[in-house]
């Protein structure tokens, strides 16, 4: 291992956790915080100017991507590199590419900042977790809420017509359990304007009709067990409605590709995760830029316990889409 002087003029030689798999590198890029990434960008810039050397040659194009892009923006080219490397008919290979650039930069960062600190940035590799049937059913209910003519029944859940609102539907199953499903964006001005405000940093998007229907549900079914499921914009509408209506008891909250923005305050996420009345499960995709900031604000322990990952997809639309959650794999 090559060591560099630390900022204190000492040498740091703790073992650095270097990602060895595509899964681990993509995980690091998805969760890496901006304040940590800027250190790797500085090392990449120094390497391009000859002030840092690596054991293996890294392509200048790979170092420029690190220097100039946010980590989430490297996932699509990383996927392309991974696919090309494993395609026997393609001349694309990993050597000197993004995969090796990230590994080399982390190695150098460990020499500068110490392995212990850099290991906190990287985190251990997350293992795949299968979705439960309930998680799949919750996604199906949200999917049904997007439809112009909403289904009367989905997977044993019957829709309560009288409580429908613009964004939400209530459902009941044979066991007497209730679910509120809240859709995300459709191609209309109201929804797109809400998305623009979220992208600019808003965490207060709400819908009066959704709040009204939730209050009506609480009056009709006091003390009833309620699940809440939302997708994209619907995750913010749903959680803000829950904050306004005082529903008793613990609630299971299923967030699919939750809406977020790097311009939001950390409280946009922490207000949800730290709510003691909510048992939250996050459904994220590492190529989904919409939920990227959301994931950055969760601790490693919280990600291990509460986060489920969707299939890798080169397409940003597929990575953010609800269809990835309606089947187990």
C-alpha positions as CSV (number, residue, x, y, z in Angstrom):
1,X,0.0,0.0,0.0
2,X,1.2,3.5,-0.8
3,X,0.9,6.0,2.1
4,X,0.4,9.7,1.8
5,X,1.1,12.4,4.5
6,X,-2.0,13.1,6.5
7,X,-3.0,16.7,7.3
8,X,-1.2,16.4,10.6
9,X,2.0,15.3,8.9
10,X,1.7,11.7,10.1
11,X,1.1,8.5,8.2
12,X,-2.2,6.8,8.6
13,X,-2.1,3.0,7.9
14,X,-5.3,1.6,9.2
15,X,-6.9,-1.0,6.9
16,X,-9.1,0.7,4.4
17,X,-12.4,-1.0,3.3
18,X,-12.0,-1.1,-0.5
19,X,-15.2,-2.1,-2.4
20,X,-14.5,-5.2,-4.5
21,X,-17.8,-5.7,-6.3
22,X,-20.0,-3.7,-8.7
23,X,-22.7,-3.9,-6.0
24,X,-20.5,-2.3,-3.3
25,X,-19.1,0.4,-5.6
26,X,-22.6,1.4,-6.8
27,X,-23.8,1.4,-3.2
28,X,-21.0,3.7,-2.2
29,X,-21.8,6.1,-5.0
30,X,-25.5,6.2,-4.1
31,X,-25.0,6.9,-0.4
32,X,-21.8,9.0,-0.5
33,X,-22.4,12.4,1.1
34,X,-21.3,15.5,-0.8
35,X,-18.9,16.5,2.0
36,X,-17.1,13.2,1.6
37,X,-17.2,13.1,-2.2
38,X,-15.4,16.5,-2.5
39,X,-12.3,14.9,-1.0
40,X,-12.2,12.2,-3.7
41,X,-12.8,14.9,-6.3
42,X,-9.8,16.8,-5.0
43,X,-7.6,13.6,-5.2
44,X,-8.9,13.0,-8.7
45,X,-8.0,16.5,-9.7
46,X,-4.5,16.2,-8.2
47,X,-4.0,12.9,-10.1
48,X,-5.0,14.5,-13.4
49,X,-2.3,17.1,-12.7
50,X,0.3,14.5,-11.8
51,X,0.4,15.2,-8.1
52,X,-1.0,11.8,-7.1
53,X,-0.1,8.5,-8.7
54,X,-1.9,5.1,-8.4
55,X,-0.5,1.6,-8.5
56,X,-2.6,0.9,-11.6
57,X,-3.2,3.3,-14.4
58,X,-6.6,5.0,-14.3
59,X,-8.0,6.6,-17.5
60,X,-8.0,10.4,-17.4
61,X,-11.7,10.3,-18.6
62,X,-12.6,8.3,-15.4
63,X,-10.8,10.8,-13.2
64,X,-12.5,13.7,-15.0
65,X,-15.9,12.1,-14.3
66,X,-15.1,11.9,-10.6
67,X,-13.8,15.4,-10.5
68,X,-16.7,17.0,-12.4
69,X,-19.8,14.9,-11.4
70,X,-21.9,14.1,-8.3
71,X,-21.5,10.4,-7.3
72,X,-25.1,9.5,-8.3
73,X,-24.3,10.7,-11.8
74,X,-21.6,8.1,-12.2
75,X,-23.9,5.1,-11.7
76,X,-25.3,5.0,-15.2
77,X,-21.8,5.0,-16.8
78,X,-20.7,2.5,-14.2
79,X,-23.6,0.2,-15.2
80,X,-22.6,0.6,-18.9
81,X,-19.0,-0.3,-18.0
82,X,-20.1,-3.3,-16.0
83,X,-22.4,-4.6,-18.8
84,X,-19.6,-4.0,-21.4
85,X,-17.0,-5.7,-19.3
86,X,-19.1,-8.8,-19.0
87,X,-20.1,-8.9,-22.6
88,X,-17.7,-11.2,-24.6
89,X,-18.6,-9.3,-27.8
90,X,-17.7,-5.9,-26.4
91,X,-14.3,-4.2,-26.2
92,X,-15.3,-2.3,-23.1
93,X,-13.5,-3.4,-19.9
94,X,-13.1,-2.3,-16.4
95,X,-9.4,-1.7,-16.5
96,X,-8.7,1.9,-15.6
97,X,-12.4,2.7,-15.7
98,X,-14.8,4.1,-13.1
99,X,-14.8,0.9,-11.0
100,X,-11.0,1.0,-10.6
101,X,-10.9,4.8,-10.2
102,X,-13.3,4.7,-7.2
103,X,-11.3,1.9,-5.6
104,X,-7.9,3.7,-6.1
105,X,-9.3,7.0,-4.9
106,X,-10.7,5.4,-1.7
107,X,-7.3,3.8,-1.2
108,X,-5.5,7.1,-1.4
109,X,-8.2,8.8,0.8
110,X,-7.5,6.2,3.5
111,X,-3.8,7.2,3.5
112,X,-4.8,10.9,3.9
113,X,-7.7,10.7,6.4
114,X,-7.1,7.3,8.0
115,X,-8.9,4.0,7.3
116,X,-11.3,4.3,10.1
117,X,-12.7,7.6,8.9
118,X,-12.9,6.5,5.2
119,X,-14.5,3.2,6.2
120,X,-17.4,5.2,7.6
121,X,-17.9,6.8,4.2
122,X,-17.8,3.5,2.4
123,X,-19.8,1.3,4.7
124,X,-20.0,-2.5,4.4
125,X,-21.6,-4.1,1.4
126,X,-25.4,-4.4,1.7
127,X,-26.8,-7.8,1.1
128,X,-29.9,-8.3,-1.0
129,X,-33.2,-8.6,0.9
130,X,-36.3,-10.1,-0.7
131,X,-39.5,-8.1,-0.5
132,X,-42.2,-9.6,1.6
133,X,-45.6,-10.2,0.1
134,X,-47.0,-7.3,2.1
135,X,-44.4,-4.9,0.6
136,X,-45.4,-6.1,-2.9
137,X,-49.1,-5.7,-2.1
138,X,-48.5,-2.2,-0.7
139,X,-46.8,-1.3,-4.0
140,X,-49.7,-2.7,-6.0
141,X,-52.2,-0.6,-4.0
142,X,-50.2,2.5,-4.9
143,X,-50.0,1.4,-8.5
144,X,-53.8,1.1,-8.5
145,X,-54.2,4.6,-7.1
146,X,-52.4,6.0,-10.2
147,X,-55.1,4.6,-12.5
148,X,-57.8,6.9,-13.9
149,X,-60.4,4.3,-13.0
150,X,-59.1,2.9,-9.8
151,X,-59.7,-0.9,-9.2
152,X,-62.3,-2.0,-6.7
153,X,-60.0,-4.8,-5.4
154,X,-56.3,-5.6,-5.5
155,X,-54.7,-8.7,-4.0
156,X,-57.4,-9.2,-1.3
157,X,-57.7,-5.4,-0.5
158,X,-61.0,-3.7,-1.3
159,X,-61.1,0.0,-2.0
160,X,-63.3,2.2,0.1
161,X,-64.8,4.4,-2.6
162,X,-66.2,7.1,-0.3
163,X,-62.7,8.0,1.0
164,X,-61.0,8.5,-2.4
165,X,-59.2,11.7,-3.0
166,X,-57.1,13.2,-5.8
167,X,-53.9,11.5,-4.6
168,X,-55.1,8.8,-2.2
169,X,-57.3,5.7,-1.7
170,X,-58.1,3.7,1.4
171,X,-58.3,-0.1,1.3
172,X,-59.5,-2.8,3.7
173,X,-58.7,-6.5,3.7
174,X,-60.6,-9.4,5.2
175,X,-58.5,-9.2,8.5
176,X,-59.9,-5.7,9.1
177,X,-56.6,-4.0,8.3
178,X,-56.6,-0.7,6.5
179,X,-54.1,0.9,4.1
180,X,-53.8,4.4,2.7
181,X,-52.1,4.4,-0.7
182,X,-50.9,7.7,-2.2
183,X,-49.8,8.1,-5.8
184,X,-47.0,10.4,-7.1
185,X,-46.7,12.6,-10.1
186,X,-49.0,12.5,-13.1
187,X,-48.4,14.7,-16.2
188,X,-50.3,17.7,-15.0
189,X,-49.4,21.2,-13.9
190,X,-50.3,20.7,-10.2
191,X,-48.0,17.6,-9.8
192,X,-45.1,18.9,-11.9
193,X,-45.2,22.3,-10.0
194,X,-45.0,20.3,-6.7
195,X,-42.0,18.4,-8.0
196,X,-40.3,21.6,-9.0
197,X,-40.8,23.0,-5.5
198,X,-39.4,19.8,-4.0
199,X,-36.4,19.9,-6.3
200,X,-35.8,23.5,-5.0
201,X,-35.8,22.3,-1.4
202,X,-39.4,22.2,-0.2
203,X,-40.4,19.6,2.3
204,X,-43.9,21.0,2.9
205,X,-45.9,19.8,-0.1
206,X,-49.4,18.8,1.0
207,X,-52.9,18.2,-0.3
208,X,-56.0,19.5,1.4
209,X,-58.2,16.7,0.1
210,X,-55.8,14.0,1.3
211,X,-55.7,15.5,4.8
212,X,-59.5,15.8,4.8
213,X,-60.0,12.1,3.8
214,X,-57.5,11.0,6.5
215,X,-59.4,12.9,9.1
216,X,-62.7,11.4,7.9
217,X,-61.1,7.9,8.1
218,X,-60.0,8.6,11.7
219,X,-63.6,9.6,12.6
220,X,-65.1,6.6,11.0
221,X,-62.5,4.0,12.2
222,X,-61.0,5.4,15.5
223,X,-58.1,3.3,16.7
224,X,-58.0,1.2,13.5
225,X,-54.6,-0.2,12.4
226,X,-53.5,1.8,9.3
227,X,-50.7,1.1,6.9
228,X,-49.5,4.0,4.7
229,X,-47.8,3.6,1.3
230,X,-46.7,6.2,-1.1
231,X,-44.5,6.6,-4.2
232,X,-42.3,9.6,-5.2
233,X,-44.3,12.9,-4.6
234,X,-46.9,10.8,-2.8
235,X,-44.4,9.9,0.0
236,X,-44.2,13.6,1.0
237,X,-47.9,14.1,0.7
238,X,-48.6,11.0,2.8
239,X,-46.1,11.8,5.6
240,X,-47.2,15.4,5.8
241,X,-50.8,14.4,6.0
242,X,-49.9,11.9,8.8
243,X,-48.2,14.8,10.7
244,X,-51.4,16.8,10.6
245,X,-53.9,14.2,11.7
246,X,-53.5,12.7,15.1
247,X,-53.9,8.9,14.5
248,X,-53.3,6.8,17.5
249,X,-50.9,3.8,17.6
250,X,-48.0,2.6,15.5
251,X,-48.2,2.9,11.8
252,X,-46.3,0.9,9.1
253,X,-45.1,3.3,6.5
254,X,-43.9,2.1,3.1
255,X,-42.0,4.7,1.0
256,X,-41.2,3.8,-2.6
257,X,-38.6,6.0,-4.3
258,X,-39.2,8.9,-1.8
259,X,-39.0,12.4,-3.2
260,X,-36.0,14.4,-2.1
261,X,-33.5,17.1,-3.2
262,X,-30.0,18.1,-2.2
263,X,-31.4,21.5,-1.5
264,X,-33.6,20.2,1.3
265,X,-32.6,20.4,5.0
266,X,-31.6,17.1,6.7
267,X,-34.8,17.4,8.7
268,X,-36.8,16.5,5.6
269,X,-35.6,13.0,6.2
270,X,-35.0,13.0,9.9
271,X,-38.5,14.1,10.7
272,X,-39.7,10.9,9.1
273,X,-37.1,8.5,10.4
274,X,-37.1,9.8,14.0
275,X,-40.9,9.7,14.3
276,X,-41.5,7.1,17.1
277,X,-45.0,6.3,15.9
278,X,-43.8,5.2,12.4
279,X,-42.2,2.0,11.4
280,X,-40.7,3.1,8.0
281,X,-39.5,0.9,5.2
282,X,-37.6,2.6,2.4
283,X,-37.6,1.2,-1.1
284,X,-34.7,2.7,-3.1
285,X,-32.9,2.2,-6.3
286,X,-29.2,3.1,-6.7
287,X,-29.8,4.7,-10.0
288,X,-32.7,6.9,-8.8
289,X,-31.5,10.5,-8.5
290,X,-34.9,11.6,-7.0
291,X,-34.4,9.6,-3.8
292,X,-30.6,10.0,-3.6
293,X,-30.5,12.8,-1.0
294,X,-33.0,10.9,1.1
295,X,-30.8,7.9,1.3
296,X,-27.7,10.0,2.2
297,X,-29.3,11.2,5.4
298,X,-29.8,7.6,6.8
299,X,-27.2,6.1,9.0
300,X,-25.5,2.8,8.0
301,X,-27.5,1.0,10.8
302,X,-30.8,2.5,9.5
303,X,-30.0,1.4,5.9
304,X,-29.3,-2.1,7.1
305,X,-32.6,-2.3,9.0
306,X,-35.0,-0.4,6.9
307,X,-33.8,-0.1,3.3
308,X,-34.7,-2.4,0.4
309,X,-33.1,-2.0,-3.0
310,X,-34.7,-2.4,-6.4
311,X,-33.2,-3.9,-9.6
312,X,-30.3,-2.1,-11.3
313,X,-31.5,-0.4,-14.4
314,X,-29.7,1.9,-16.7
315,X,-33.0,3.8,-17.3
316,X,-33.7,6.6,-14.8
317,X,-37.4,6.1,-15.4
318,X,-37.3,2.4,-14.6
319,X,-35.1,3.1,-11.6
320,X,-37.7,5.6,-10.2
321,X,-40.7,3.6,-11.4
322,X,-43.2,1.7,-9.2
323,X,-43.2,-1.4,-11.4
324,X,-39.9,-2.6,-9.9
325,X,-41.7,-3.2,-6.5
326,X,-44.6,-5.3,-7.6
327,X,-42.8,-8.6,-7.8
328,X,-40.3,-10.4,-5.7
329,X,-36.9,-11.2,-7.1
